[in-house]
Amino acid sequence: MACSMQDQTRASLEPRLRGRRFTNPTKEVSMRARLTYAVAAMIAGLTFGLAFAPSVSAATLTFEDGNDWFAIQDGYEGLNWQQDGGNFNFGGSGSFGFSSKFAYLNSGDPGDTVPQPGFIGANDGQIINLSGGDFSANWANGLDLTVSAFLDGNSNGSVSINDLGYRTPQSQTFDLTGDRIEFAVSGPITLPNGSPLYDWQQYAFGMDNLNVELTSAETGGSAAIPVPATFALLGIGLFGVGIVGRRRL
């Protein structure tokens, strides 16, 4: 029995069509949309995390670029070298027991008889982490130095360095964080080489190799690190990519 032309055409096309996979155009568009949304969620997660992650600037302050015996000005190394009666100055290399340049705090003004504290402060929107440094008494033995952190006006920890020696730098580690770091000195002290010109100079101390890290912060002093939200968006994106991939297989 002769085959019709239509049957012959169908028979010739069957081998070519067998094994081909046809997709629903509407379903294909839907899958592409899901994939687009998933990738967008991943990008949003990365962008969100980078936008709110705190910027960090770490440095070891060696004071090598300062003018010997001149006051340290606000803005040096991104800090405010504010004074509460004490004046921070650059010290010359080879002086007061330091082999290189350093900074020192003269703890008062002419006429003062009691030691005055000095402090360094962060700019608005930043906090300071002080993790270490070298310290020495300029004129005395037995000098006590207390380094304190303040955050939004509240005490946030302190470390005492007792019995600093005369022109003998010693290293000290800290873990102090705040928008203001205060340096306060006290006695009793002894003067091995006689008294300096002014009474307040008896309490002067030097410091070098300060390990300082500046971190951006929200109002209130806490760093903004929305890690859970970032990971959630990334997770949604990866989950969506996985589902789309399985449906395409």
C-alpha positions as CSV (number, residue, x, y, z in Angstrom):
1,M,0.0,0.0,0.0
2,A,1.5,3.2,-1.1
3,C,2.3,5.9,1.6
4,S,0.9,9.3,1.3
5,M,3.2,12.2,0.8
6,Q,2.4,13.4,4.3
7,D,3.4,10.1,5.8
8,Q,6.7,10.2,3.9
9,T,7.5,13.7,5.1
10,R,6.8,12.7,8.7
11,A,8.9,9.6,8.4
12,S,11.9,11.6,7.0
13,L,11.7,14.2,9.8
14,E,11.3,11.8,12.7
15,P,15.0,10.9,13.0
16,R,16.0,14.6,13.1
17,L,13.4,15.6,15.6
18,R,13.9,12.6,17.9
19,G,16.2,13.7,20.7
20,R,15.5,17.4,20.2
21,R,14.3,19.1,23.3
22,F,11.6,21.8,23.0
23,T,11.1,24.5,25.6
24,N,8.1,26.5,26.4
25,P,8.9,30.1,25.6
26,T,6.9,31.4,28.5
27,K,8.6,29.1,30.9
28,E,12.0,30.1,29.5
29,V,11.3,33.8,30.1
30,S,10.2,33.0,33.6
31,M,13.4,31.1,34.4
32,R,15.5,34.0,33.0
33,A,13.6,36.4,35.2
34,R,14.3,34.2,38.3
35,L,18.0,34.1,37.4
36,T,18.1,37.9,36.9
37,Y,16.5,38.4,40.3
38,A,18.9,36.0,42.0
39,V,22.0,37.7,40.5
40,A,20.5,41.1,41.5
41,A,20.1,39.8,45.1
42,M,23.8,38.8,45.2
43,I,24.9,42.1,43.8
44,A,22.7,43.9,46.3
45,G,24.2,41.9,49.2
46,L,27.7,42.8,48.2
47,T,26.9,46.4,47.7
48,F,25.0,46.6,51.0
49,G,27.9,45.1,52.9
50,L,30.6,47.3,51.3
51,A,28.5,50.5,51.7
52,F,28.1,50.0,55.5
53,A,31.3,48.2,56.4
54,P,33.6,50.5,58.5
55,S,36.6,52.0,56.8
56,V,39.8,51.3,58.7
57,S,43.1,53.2,58.7
58,A,45.9,51.7,60.8
59,A,49.3,53.3,61.4
60,T,52.3,53.2,63.7
61,L,53.1,56.8,64.7
62,T,56.8,57.4,64.8
63,F,56.7,61.2,64.6
64,E,59.7,61.3,62.2
65,D,58.2,64.0,60.0
66,G,57.7,66.5,62.9
67,N,59.5,69.7,63.6
68,D,61.7,69.2,66.6
69,W,60.4,70.9,69.8
70,F,57.4,72.4,68.1
71,A,53.8,71.7,69.1
72,I,51.9,68.9,67.3
73,Q,49.0,70.5,65.4
74,D,45.4,69.2,65.1
75,G,45.1,67.0,62.1
76,Y,48.5,65.4,62.4
77,E,48.0,61.7,61.3
78,G,44.2,62.3,61.2
79,L,43.9,63.0,64.9
80,N,43.1,66.0,67.1
81,W,46.0,66.7,69.5
82,Q,43.8,68.6,71.9
83,Q,45.2,69.9,75.2
84,D,43.7,70.0,78.7
85,G,46.6,72.0,80.0
86,G,49.3,69.6,78.6
87,N,50.9,70.3,75.3
88,F,52.0,67.6,72.9
89,N,55.3,68.4,71.1
90,F,57.7,66.8,68.7
91,G,61.0,65.7,70.4
92,G,64.3,65.6,68.7
93,S,66.1,62.4,67.8
94,G,68.4,61.1,70.5
95,S,66.8,63.1,73.3
96,F,65.2,61.9,76.6
97,G,66.3,58.3,76.0
98,F,64.7,57.9,72.5
99,S,67.0,56.9,69.7
100,S,64.7,58.5,67.1
101,K,62.2,61.3,67.0
102,F,59.3,61.0,69.4
103,A,56.4,63.0,71.0
104,Y,56.3,64.3,74.5
105,L,53.7,65.8,76.8
106,N,54.6,68.7,78.9
107,S,52.0,68.4,81.6
108,G,51.1,72.0,82.3
109,D,51.7,75.7,81.9
110,P,54.2,77.9,83.7
111,G,53.0,78.4,87.3
112,D,51.3,75.0,87.5
113,T,52.5,72.8,90.3
114,V,50.2,69.8,89.6
115,P,50.4,67.6,86.5
116,Q,47.8,68.3,83.8
117,P,46.5,65.6,81.4
118,G,46.6,65.7,77.7
119,F,44.6,63.8,75.1
120,I,44.2,62.9,71.5
121,G,40.8,62.8,69.9
122,A,39.1,61.4,66.8
123,N,37.3,63.3,64.1
124,D,33.5,63.2,64.0
125,G,32.3,59.8,62.9
126,Q,35.5,58.0,63.9
127,I,36.8,56.0,66.8
128,I,40.4,55.3,67.9
129,N,41.8,51.9,68.9
130,L,45.2,52.3,70.7
131,S,47.0,48.9,70.9
132,G,50.5,49.8,72.0
133,G,53.5,52.2,72.3
134,D,56.8,53.0,73.9
135,F,56.8,55.4,76.9
136,S,59.5,57.0,79.1
137,A,59.7,59.7,81.8
138,N,61.7,62.8,80.7
139,W,63.0,64.0,84.1
140,A,61.9,61.6,86.8
141,N,61.9,58.1,88.2
142,G,58.7,56.6,89.6
143,L,56.3,58.4,87.2
144,D,52.9,56.7,86.9
145,L,51.0,57.1,83.6
146,T,47.4,56.3,83.1
147,V,46.0,55.9,79.6
148,S,42.2,56.1,79.4
149,A,39.7,55.8,76.6
150,F,36.4,57.7,76.5
151,L,33.5,57.0,74.2
152,D,30.7,59.6,73.9
153,G,31.9,61.2,77.1
154,N,31.9,57.9,79.1
155,S,34.8,56.0,80.4
156,N,35.6,53.0,78.2
157,G,38.6,51.4,79.9
158,S,42.1,52.4,81.1
159,V,45.6,51.0,81.6
160,S,48.1,52.2,84.2
161,I,51.9,52.1,83.5
162,N,53.5,52.3,86.9
163,D,57.0,53.5,87.8
164,L,58.3,54.8,84.4
165,G,62.0,55.1,84.5
166,Y,64.1,58.2,83.8
167,R,64.7,58.3,80.1
168,T,64.3,54.6,79.7
169,P,61.6,53.8,77.2
170,Q,59.4,50.7,77.8
171,S,56.8,49.1,75.6
172,Q,53.2,48.8,76.7
173,T,50.3,47.0,75.0
174,F,46.7,48.3,75.1
175,D,43.3,47.4,73.9
176,L,41.6,50.8,74.3
177,T,38.9,52.1,72.0
178,G,37.1,55.4,72.1
179,D,36.8,58.8,70.5
180,R,39.2,60.3,73.0
181,I,42.4,58.9,74.5
182,E,43.6,60.6,77.7
183,F,47.1,60.6,79.1
184,A,47.4,61.5,82.8
185,V,50.5,61.4,85.0
186,S,51.1,61.2,88.8
187,G,53.7,60.6,91.4
188,P,55.4,60.4,93.8
189,I,58.6,60.9,91.8
190,T,62.3,61.4,92.3
191,L,64.5,63.6,90.2
192,P,67.9,61.9,89.6
193,N,69.5,64.9,87.8
194,G,67.9,67.9,89.6
195,S,64.7,69.8,88.9
196,P,63.9,71.2,85.4
197,L,63.1,74.8,84.8
198,Y,59.4,74.6,85.8
199,D,57.8,72.4,88.4
200,W,55.2,70.9,85.9
201,Q,58.1,69.7,83.7
202,Q,58.9,67.1,86.3
203,Y,56.0,65.1,85.1
204,A,56.7,65.3,81.4
205,F,56.9,62.0,79.5
206,G,57.8,60.9,76.0
207,M,56.1,58.4,73.7
208,D,56.9,56.7,70.4
209,N,55.7,54.0,68.0
210,L,52.0,54.5,68.9
211,N,49.9,51.8,67.3
212,V,46.7,53.6,66.3
213,E,43.8,52.4,64.2
214,L,41.0,54.7,63.1
215,T,37.6,53.2,62.3
216,S,34.5,54.8,61.0
217,A,31.5,54.7,63.3
218,E,27.9,55.6,63.5
219,T,26.6,58.2,66.0
220,G,27.0,56.6,69.3
221,G,30.4,55.2,68.6
222,S,29.5,51.7,67.4
223,A,30.9,50.5,64.1
224,A,28.2,49.8,61.5
225,I,28.8,46.2,60.2
226,P,25.5,44.7,59.0
227,V,26.9,41.3,58.4
228,P,23.7,39.2,58.9
229,A,21.8,41.3,56.4
230,T,24.6,41.0,53.8
231,F,24.8,37.3,54.2
232,A,21.0,36.9,53.9
233,L,20.9,38.7,50.6
234,L,23.9,36.7,49.3
235,G,22.2,33.5,50.5
236,I,18.9,34.3,48.7
237,G,20.9,35.0,45.5
238,L,22.8,31.7,45.6
239,F,19.6,29.8,46.5
240,G,17.9,31.3,43.5
241,V,20.7,30.5,41.1
242,G,20.7,26.9,42.3
243,I,17.0,26.5,41.7
244,V,17.2,28.0,38.2
245,G,20.2,25.8,37.4
246,R,18.4,22.6,38.5
247,R,15.3,23.4,36.4
248,R,17.4,24.0,33.3
249,L,19.1,20.6,33.6
